[in-house]
Amino acid sequence: LIYCLLRLLLLLSVTGRWAESALTLDETHPEVLSTQCWMAEEFIISKECYSCTEFETRRITECRDTGFIQQINCAVSKRAEYKSCRSVEMEKQVFWKFVGCMMGVTVLFSLLVTYRQRTLDMRALEKVRKQIESI
């Protein structure tokens, strides 16, 4: 349960970081923004979204935002650049881990509620039994 909750917190923080990085790219990396041709012109995706290697994470600024990049070629300037992207497969995996954790928590709390209800029922029956015996 604790492992599941920790994983959930980690996943939520990563997901939050993805959303934040998509919104504040110009604030976090102003030097990169001025050189990104894909924001001003048409581009072709030459390599689909993939997970960054450790080397790429240190070397390519775009890898730091989501951990995934795609290689693009700008149509007018003919420049090859990297663009941060979100992996659909990774998001599916995160979603199903979240669902699994929530199902586990649901089962745990269902068992806890059942145990608590039985305990309270036993106490009530014991109290009624003592009242009947005292008559």
C-alpha positions in Angstrom: 0.0 0.0 0.0 2.8 2.4 0.9 4.7 1.5 -2.2 1.5 2.1 -4.3 0.9 5.5 -2.7 4.5 6.6 -3.2 4.3 5.5 -6.9 1.1 7.5 -7.2 2.7 10.6 -5.7 5.6 10.2 -8.0 3.4 9.7 -11.1 1.3 12.7 -10.2 4.4 14.9 -9.7 5.8 13.8 -13.1 2.5 14.4 -14.8 2.2 17.8 -13.2 5.8 18.6 -14.3 4.8 17.6 -17.9 1.8 19.9 -17.9 3.8 22.7 -16.3 6.7 22.3 -18.7 4.4 22.5 -21.7 2.9 25.8 -20.4 6.1 27.5 -19.2 8.7 26.5 -21.8 9.4 30.1 -22.7 9.9 31.0 -19.0 12.1 28.1 -18.2 14.4 28.1 -21.3 14.3 31.6 -22.9 17.5 30.9 -24.8 16.0 27.9 -26.4 12.8 29.6 -27.4 14.6 32.1 -29.7 16.2 29.3 -31.7 13.2 27.0 -32.1 12.2 27.2 -35.8 9.2 24.8 -35.3 7.3 27.6 -33.5 7.4 30.0 -36.5 7.3 27.7 -39.5 6.1 24.4 -40.8 8.0 21.3 -39.9 8.2 17.6 -40.7 8.7 15.0 -37.9 11.8 13.0 -39.0 11.9 10.7 -35.9 8.8 10.0 -33.8 8.6 10.6 -30.1 11.1 8.4 -28.1 12.6 8.2 -24.7 15.8 10.1 -24.1 18.9 8.3 -23.2 20.9 9.4 -20.2 23.4 11.1 -22.5 20.7 12.9 -24.4 19.1 14.1 -21.1 22.3 15.8 -20.2 23.0 17.1 -23.7 19.7 18.1 -25.1 17.7 20.8 -23.2 14.3 19.5 -24.6 14.8 16.1 -22.9 14.7 17.7 -19.4 11.1 18.7 -19.7 9.3 15.4 -20.3 12.1 12.8 -20.9 10.9 12.3 -24.5 11.9 14.1 -27.7 11.1 13.9 -31.4 13.5 15.0 -34.1 12.0 17.5 -36.6 13.1 19.2 -39.8 11.9 22.8 -40.3 10.6 23.3 -43.9 11.8 26.9 -44.6 15.1 27.1 -42.7 15.9 23.4 -43.3 17.2 23.1 -39.7 17.1 19.8 -37.9 16.0 20.3 -34.3 14.6 18.4 -31.3 11.2 19.1 -29.8 10.0 17.9 -26.4 7.0 15.6 -26.7 4.7 13.4 -24.6 4.7 9.7 -25.1 1.3 8.2 -25.5 2.6 4.8 -24.4 4.1 6.2 -21.2 0.9 8.1 -20.4 -1.1 4.9 -20.9 1.3 3.0 -18.6 1.1 5.8 -15.9 -2.7 5.8 -16.2 -3.0 2.0 -15.7 -0.6 2.1 -12.8 -2.8 4.8 -11.3 -5.9 2.7 -11.9 -4.3 -0.4 -10.4 -3.2 1.5 -7.3 -6.7 3.0 -6.8 -8.2 -0.5 -7.2 -5.8 -1.8 -4.6 -6.6 1.1 -2.2 -10.3 0.4 -2.8 -10.0 -3.2 -1.9 -7.9 -2.4 1.2 -10.4 0.2 2.5 -13.4 -2.1 1.7 -11.8 -4.8 3.9 -11.1 -2.2 6.6 -14.8 -1.0 6.5 -16.0 -4.6 6.6 -13.8 -5.4 9.6 -14.9 -2.2 11.4 -18.6 -2.9 10.8 -18.3 -6.5 12.1 -16.4 -5.2 15.2 -19.2 -2.6 15.9 -21.9 -5.2 15.3 -20.2 -7.5 17.8 -20.0 -4.7 20.4 -23.7 -3.9 19.9 -24.7 -7.6 20.2 -22.6 -7.9 23.4 -24.2 -4.8 24.9 -27.7 -6.1 24.1 -26.8 -9.5 25.5 -25.5 -7.9 28.8 -28.7 -5.8 29.0 -30.9 -9.0 28.5 -28.9 -10.9 31.2 -29.3 -8.1 33.7 -33.1 -8.3 33.5 
